[in-house]
Amino acid sequence: MSTIDTICLSRSEATSVGCTGTLLGGDYSDEREGLLKRLWTRYCELAAKRRGRLALEEMSEWQLKDIGVSEKDARQESTVPFWR
């Protein structure tokens, strides 16, 4: 089998040709999938925080008063980096 034949594009192809996600004799496909899922979840959480902070920055004074946040606190929170 040539090198190009060992590349699998999908799980169904991998199953049909007997290709597995082995590295040094171990099957890490589930671990890799779990890691990618956790990374995607974390990214979505951080993106949601950032969107919320940007929305807070765009609110008018009366909107901030309506939700019980001072303008100073809102502006300060909107400058916080997305990773915090």
Secondary structure as UniProt FT lines:
FT   HELIX           4..6
FT   HELIX           11..17
FT   STRAND          22..23
FT   TURN            24..25
FT   STRAND          26..27
FT   HELIX           29..58
FT   HELIX           61..67
FT   HELIX           71..78
FT   TURN            82..83
//
